[in-house]
Amino acid sequence: DFLNQLQLHHLSDYFRVLGCTCTRDLRLLEKSELDAIQLVPRRRLQQHMSNIPHHHEAPPEGCSLNDFLQWFGLLHIEGFLNTIGVYSVTDLSYLKEDDLCLLRPVTRRRLLTSCGLCTRAA
């Protein structure tokens, strides 16, 4: 809907490949990912990105991993997290950024910002 309003619907597949599943994810794009967009559409997008809320509210305290992932729109990676041994929200604190290299870039960044792992790169 956001992209349609800006007449940028043609970029939706590109953003999906990067792991954007909601408008808020556009705030997690890196410069190189934005630079890959044609000049005028990129500027149109950048002009309107400041209106996108950056942070989610915190999830309820003591929630399950499933609830945490659902809260942040990351339920689709629960299987991956279980595969690497993450079964609770507490387990997320043991992850390092390199552990998530198989995730799409924006999905990885959303998880990192959601659980405060940004400074935990190996």
PETA-V850214 format. One record per residue. N is the residue number from 1. BURIAL is I if it has 24 or more other ideal C-beta (glycine too) atoms within 12 Angstrom, else O. D_CENTER is the distance of its C-alpha to the mean C-alpha in Angstrom with 1 decimal. Layout:
N_BURIAL_D_CENTER ; N_BURIAL_D_CENTER
This chain:
1_O_17.9 ; 2_I_16.4 ; 3_I_16.9 ; 4_O_20.3 ; 5_O_21.4 ; 6_I_20.9 ; 7_O_22.5 ; 8_I_19.5 ; 9_O_19.1 ; 10_O_20.0 ; 11_I_16.7 ; 12_I_14.8 ; 13_O_15.4 ; 14_I_14.2 ; 15_I_10.8 ; 16_O_10.8 ; 17_O_11.9 ; 18_I_9.1 ; 19_I_6.7 ; 20_I_6.2 ; 21_O_7.6 ; 22_I_8.3 ; 23_I_9.8 ; 24_I_7.9 ; 25_I_5.0 ; 26_I_8.2 ; 27_I_8.6 ; 28_I_6.3 ; 29_I_8.6 ; 30_O_11.4 ; 31_O_15.0 ; 32_O_16.0 ; 33_I_13.5 ; 34_I_14.8 ; 35_O_18.3 ; 36_O_18.3 ; 37_I_18.6 ; 38_O_22.3 ; 39_O_23.6 ; 40_O_24.3 ; 41_I_21.3 ; 42_I_19.1 ; 43_O_21.2 ; 44_O_21.1 ; 45_I_17.3 ; 46_O_17.3 ; 47_O_20.1 ; 48_O_18.2 ; 49_I_14.8 ; 50_O_16.6 ; 51_O_17.2 ; 52_O_13.6 ; 53_O_13.1 ; 54_O_10.8 ; 55_O_11.0 ; 56_O_11.3 ; 57_O_14.7 ; 58_O_15.3 ; 59_O_15.8 ; 60_O_19.5 ; 61_O_21.1 ; 62_O_22.1 ; 63_O_19.9 ; 64_O_19.6 ; 65_I_16.7 ; 66_O_16.6 ; 67_O_16.6 ; 68_I_13.9 ; 69_I_11.5 ; 70_O_12.8 ; 71_O_12.4 ; 72_I_8.7 ; 73_I_8.5 ; 74_I_8.1 ; 75_O_11.8 ; 76_O_11.8 ; 77_I_11.3 ; 78_I_14.2 ; 79_O_16.7 ; 80_I_15.2 ; 81_I_15.1 ; 82_O_18.6 ; 83_O_19.8 ; 84_O_19.1 ; 85_O_20.8 ; 86_I_18.2 ; 87_O_19.9 ; 88_O_19.4 ; 89_I_17.1 ; 90_O_19.6 ; 91_O_19.0 ; 92_I_15.5 ; 93_O_17.4 ; 94_O_19.1 ; 95_I_16.2 ; 96_O_16.0 ; 97_O_13.4 ; 98_O_15.7 ; 99_I_15.7 ; 100_I_12.2 ; 101_O_13.4 ; 102_O_13.7 ; 103_I_10.1 ; 104_I_8.6 ; 105_I_7.6 ; 106_I_4.1 ; 107_I_3.8 ; 108_I_6.0 ; 109_I_5.0 ; 110_I_3.0 ; 111_I_6.3 ; 112_I_8.2 ; 113_I_8.1 ; 114_I_8.6 ; 115_I_11.6 ; 116_O_12.8 ; 117_I_12.9 ; 118_O_12.4 ; 119_O_16.2 ; 120_O_16.7 ; 121_O_16.6 ; 122_O_19.7
